[in-house]
Amino acid sequence: MFLKDKRNGHMVEVLGMNDLFNLYRQDIVGRYLFGEEAQEPETFHKLDLLFLSGEVLPRCWLDPEYRDEPLPN
């Protein structure tokens, strides 16, 4: 999966999909996609990543307590 680093706009290839979906993990391993050679893997904070369309990641991937808020009437 590819995401975008909102700090600099570069595309990031996610190398650990399980970490991305795990709401108890705040960081994922990925690498920037730019230049001709593959970049070294780095750790990225999930809050710094967006979908390529610019949308934020779903709250259920980020917040372990996303279901604790009461539903609207």
ChimeraX attribute file (.defattr): number of C-alpha atoms within 10 A of each C-alpha:
attribute: neighborCount
match mode: 1-to-1
recipient: residues
	/A:1	11
	/A:2	17
	/A:3	23
	/A:4	22
	/A:5	21
	/A:6	16
	/A:7	9
	/A:8	8
	/A:9	13
	/A:10	16
	/A:11	20
	/A:12	25
	/A:13	18
	/A:14	21
	/A:15	16
	/A:16	13
	/A:17	13
	/A:18	11
	/A:19	17
	/A:20	20
	/A:21	15
	/A:22	16
	/A:23	19
	/A:24	14
	/A:25	16
	/A:26	15
	/A:27	19
	/A:28	21
	/A:29	18
	/A:30	22
	/A:31	20
	/A:32	19
	/A:33	16
	/A:34	11
	/A:35	7
	/A:36	6
	/A:37	7
	/A:38	10
	/A:39	14
	/A:40	9
	/A:41	14
	/A:42	14
	/A:43	11
	/A:44	17
	/A:45	12
	/A:46	20
	/A:47	13
	/A:48	15
	/A:49	23
	/A:50	21
	/A:51	17
	/A:52	16
	/A:53	8
	/A:54	13
	/A:55	11
	/A:56	16
	/A:57	17
	/A:58	12
	/A:59	12
	/A:60	14
	/A:61	17
	/A:62	19
	/A:63	14
	/A:64	13
	/A:65	11
	/A:66	11
	/A:67	10
	/A:68	7
	/A:69	7
	/A:70	6
	/A:71	6
	/A:72	4
	/A:73	3
